[in-house]
Amino acid sequence: MFDFWLPMALLFVAATIAAIVARRKRDRCLKYFNREPVMILMQSGKWLWGQLFAYPKTMELVFDNPPKDESGVRKASYVLYTPEIDGIKKILQPPPESGTKEHEKWKKEIQQIANPSLLRRCRRWIWNVFNTLRDAISQSLGMIIGTMKTKTPMGKVSGADKRAGDIGNTLLGTVPNAYEPVLEKYLCKQVIVEIIEDGEVIEFAGLLQEYSEKYLLLRNVAHKPSIDTESELSDRFDIIFPRSQALVRHCVVA
């Protein structure tokens, strides 16, 4: 009985961990803007703004003191689903107001990104090594699961090996796997990103903090968005660009 229940218990624990991790998984770039005020420009030219809540497959914008619409309803949020998320042109996060403690903290963070510590570099190296060995780790998990199936009574449970394999793939999938040598080389450096707007190539210069399979995150970008607001906007933004619309073209010499 012990040989049966121990593997099943391990399988249950692994399934629970996989479910929790998958539920909390967020894009590496979007997580930096999570719970922060942002402005989103859609491909249609429409602007959306509010406090961003990023989920695995959706985004939610929560409004601050929303006004009543024509029908007298206060719409407190706006949810974007996968097809609409694919239509995002860029996501802007304004820096804290100049002269505040938050703004000084923001500037200090920019400096730390531009001059990464040894710990940050080591952590990044470990992630990259893991991604390089991902296939080998996946095969090893398969061999372990196969051994458990043949050596324990768990093998008599229909579909146990397939379920265990799915759990292993889910756990591995929670680790970012968008490694690109050039972008790794340009991390923490000033770069120029190109996007096409109205048939013209537009350049944005900023500090490349992070990239993922879908996005590029640039910090401290000089930009003046064409949007009417009640208050004057900053001329500097942290910006997320979809990689389907933008690419890193140059590294800038300091």
N, C-alpha and C positions, 0 to 999 in steps of 0.2 A: 504493500500500500504506500509506503514511504517513497518508493521509486516512482510511483504514479503521481502522487500529490505534490511532491517537490517541483518537478518540471512544470506541472500545471499552475502551481502558485507563482513560479518565476514568469511563466507566460502571462498570467493575469497582471502581475506587477508591471511587466514590460508594456502590456497593452494600455494600462492606466497611465503610465508615464507618456507613452506615445500620444494618447488622446489629449492629455493636458498640454503637452508641448505643441502639438499641431494647432490647438485652439488658441494658444498665446503667440504663435509664430507671426512675426511681422517682417516686412521687407526691411533690409538693413538700412536703407536710406530713409524710408518713411518713418522709422521709429524715432529719428531725431526730431521730427516735426510733430510727433504724437502729443496730443493735448496742448498744442500751441496754436496761437492765431495765425492763420494763413490766408493767402489769396490765390485762387486757382483760375488759370486762364484755359478755357476749353478751345478745341480746334475750331469751333463755330464762332469764336470771338467773344463768347459769353464769359463774364467774370462771376465767380462765386467766392464768398469769404465767410469765415467763421472759425471756431475752434475745431481743429482736426482730430478725429479719432480714427486711427488706422486699424483695420481688421484684416484677417488673411485674404478675403476676397471682396471686401467692400470698404468704403470710406464714409464717414459721417461728419458733416459740418454742423456744429451747434452754434446757434446765433445768440448774441448778447443783446437782450432787450429787443426782441423782434417786434416790428410794427404790425398793425392789423392790415390785412389785405382788403381788397374791394368787398369781400363777403364778410368782413369783420372777424376773420380767423387769424390768430397769431401762430404762424408756423415756426416752431422752435428749432427745427433741424432740417437738413437736406442730406439724403442718402444717395451715394453714387454706387452703382453696381458694375460688375466687370466690363460689360460693353461700353459703359460711359467712362470708366476709368481709363480705358484704352484711348479715349478721345481727349485726354488731358494734354495740354501743350506745355505747361510748366506750373510749378507750385512755388509760390514766393512766401517767404517768412520775413517780415520786417524786423530789424534789430530793435532792442529796447531803446527807449527815448534817451537821447544824448544827455549826459550830465547825471544820470542815475547810477545807482550801484549795479543794477542789472546790466547797464551798458558797459560798465567797466569789467564786469564778469564776462560779458560777451567778447570784449576785446582780448581779455586774457585767454579765453578759450581758443580764439583764433590763433594767438601766438603759440599756444601749446600744440595745436594741430600742425602748425608750420614747423615746429621743432619737437617732434615726437620723442618721448622718453625711451630709454632702453627697454623698459617693461612693455611699452606699447609695441615696439618693434618685435620683441620676442613673442608676444601674444599673436601678432599678425603672422609671424613665421610658422608658429605651431598650427594655426588654422590652415595655412597654405599647404603644409606637409600633410595634414589630415585629408585635405581635398585631393592631393596627389595620390594618396593611398586609399582613397574611398572605395575603389573597385576591389582592391585586395581585402579590405575590411568586410565588404559585403560578401565576398566569397567565403571568408573565414566564418562569418555568421551562418552562412548556409551549411557549411561543413559541421559546425557545432550542432545546429538544429537537426541535421541529418543523423548525426551520432545519437542525439537524444531520442530520435524516433526509433532507431534500431536497437538501442540498448535499454530502453525503458518501456513500460507499458503505455506511455503516451502515444506511441506509434499506432496503437489500436484505435485512437480517437480520430474519426474521419475529419480530414481537412486541417488537422493541427499543424502540420508542417507548412501548409500554404499560409495559414493565419500567422504563424510565427515569422515566415518570410516577409509578409506584408508589414508586420510590426517593425522588423529590422529595417526595411526600406523607409518606413515613416520616420524612424529615429534618425537615420542617416540623412534623410531629406530635410531635417530641421537645421542642419549645418549648411551655411551658405556655400554654393558651388558655382560661383561665377568668376573663377580665377582667370585673369588675363595678364600676361607678363608686362605688356606696355602700361596698362592702367596701374598695375602694382608699382611699377617704376615711377609713375607720375603722382602717386598718392602723396599728400602733404606738400605738394608743389603747386605753384601758380601755373594754370593751364588756360588754353583758349578752347571754348566749345563752340561748334558751329551748328546752327539750326537754319531751316529755310522758312522765311516769313514773307508771304505775298510774292513768292517766286524769287526772292533775293536771299543770299546767304548772309546771315547776321551772326556776329561774333560776340561771345560773352566771356570775359576774363574773370577768373576767380580761383580760390584755393580748393583743390580737389580733396575733399575729406573722405568720401566713400563712393563706392559703386556697387551695384547689384546686377542681377540678370536683367532688370527692367529699367533701372534708374541710375542717374549720375547726381551726386550731391556736391554743389559748389558753395563755398562760403565767401562772404564779403564781396559780392558781385556788384559792380557799378551798373545801375539800371534805373530807368525812369519809365514805369509802366503807364500805358495810355488808359487811364481810368479816372473817372470823376469821383472824388471822395470829399467828405465834409472837412477833413483835416489834411494838412500838407503831408505828403508821404516822404519817407527817407529816400535818398539817392543811392542807398546801399541795401542789398537784400541777400539772404541765403536762399538759394534756388535749387529745386529738384527738377531735372530735365528727364523726360522719358527717353530711353536709349533708342526707341524706334523713331524719334524725331531729332535727336541730337547725337553728336559724336565729338570726342576729344581730338582736336586736330593738332595743337601745338603745346609744347612745354615752354614756359616763359623764363628767360634768363633773369635772375634777381639783380 
